[in-house]
Amino acid sequence: MPRLYEIEGAFRAAIKIEPSGKRTVTTQVFVNELEKVNWHWSLRQANTWIETYVTTFRDVSDQEGEARTFQLFNPNGGL
């Protein structure tokens, strides 16, 4: 049975730290992590959740569509 607190855990598990130190999340990896804890979401549902509940990541996708990339940002002047 899926539990609400597992959604945030799946998001954290989907965060990738690049060699440059940037933290990114792709919608596909987030959906894959959700599947591991019995949440079966579409890419659109995952994007909506990120846009609604995660204020520290912004969309940095370089193409249109539901397969998006989000990156951690600092609203006070740095990335």
ABEGO torsion letter per residue (X at the ends): XBBAAAAAAAAAAABBBBAAGBBBBBAAAAAAAAAAAGBBBBAAAAAAAAAAABAABBBABABBEABBBBBBBBAAGBX
